[in-house]
Every structure is written in structure tokens, then in C-alpha cells.
Amino acid sequence: MKNTLTAIAIKKAGDGKLFDGGGLTLVKKNGSGKWVYRYTHLGKRREMGLGAWPTVGLADVRTARDGWAQVLASGRDPITVRSDQEAEAIA
């Protein structure tokens, strides 16, 4: 997958959606933003939040995206897996 964003480009960009490749998008608004991983599982389009920008940086969010892409490649839904992990941590 081709990564297209740089930290400098993100800082200079105005409000809107910035696409990095591999389903990773930064939605910027008013100087802050949120990272979103878009993917398809069993024919259904899903969007998974990966954290707030600039709290979560570009390198960290790419690592997270790659990890969730591996979960997806194994046939599991990343959102369901994350929900299950959160439920286990609470229990």
C-alpha cells in the first residue's frame, strides 16, 4: 500500500479529508482531527476510529492500521475484535 501523507503536509492542510492509502483517512476540522480506517468486511463498508490527531501521530496510526489490516486479512472484523478486547479488559 502506498502512503501519501507526511507530517508537514498534514500540518499545512486545511479542513477536509486527507487520504494516506490502505483505507487510512484523516478528517481535519478547526485545527484538530480524527483518524479513520475504512475497510470492507463480508461486503459491508465499515469505518473504524483510530484516535484523535495530533494526539495520535502519523507513524503510530499507520502501525495501528497495519495491525487491523492483518486482523481483516485473517477473516475477522476489526471492529468486532476491538469490541471483544474492550469487553475482556472490563471483565
N, C-alpha and C positions, 0 to 999 in steps of 0.2 A: 504494500500500500504506500502511496506517495503522500508524505507530509508536506503541506504547503505553507503553513503559518510559521512565523518567527515571533519571538517575544517583542521585538521592536515594532513589527507590523501590527501586532495586537494593541500595543500602547497607542500608536498613531491613529488607529482606525476609529471611526465614529460609531454611532449606534447602528445596530443591524446584526446580521448573521455572518459569521466568518467560518468558512469550511476548511478543515485540515486534511480531510481524506479518511478513509476507513470508517466513515459514519460519525466522525467527531466534529461537532459544531460548537462554536462559542456564540452565544446570544448576548450582545452588549447593549446596555441601556444606562444612560446617565452616569458613565464612569465606572460602572461595575458590570458584572455579567454572570452567566451560568453556563457550565459545560453540559452538553447533551450528547449522548451516544445513541444514534439511530440505527436500528437493525430490523431485520425481518426474521421471525420465527414461526414456522408452520404456516406460512403465507400471511401472517399478520404483522403489520408495521408497528414497531414499538419504539418508544423514546425513554431513555434511562438517564436521569440526572447523575452527574459525576462530581458535582461540587460547584462552589462559587469562585469566580475569578475576581480579584487577583489572589485570593487565599490559596487556591489550588493552581499551581503553575502549569505551564505547557508540558514540561517533561513528565511531571507527575501524572497529569491527566492522560497523556499518551500511554504511560505504563498501565494505568487502570484500564483504559480502553483495550489494550492488547490482552490483558488478563480476562476481561469479559468476552472478548472475541474468541478466546480459547474455550471458554465455557460454552459459547454458542456453537462453536465447531464440534463440540462433543455431543451436540444434540439437545442441550438443556437451555431453558430460557434464563438469561442473566437476571432479569427482574425477579423471577420466582426464586432463583438460587439465593439472591441477596436477601429477599424477604425471609427465607428459611434460616439463613445465617443470623439475621437480626432476632428472629424468634428464639433460636437456640441460645443466643447470648443473654436474652432476657430471662429465659427459664433457668 
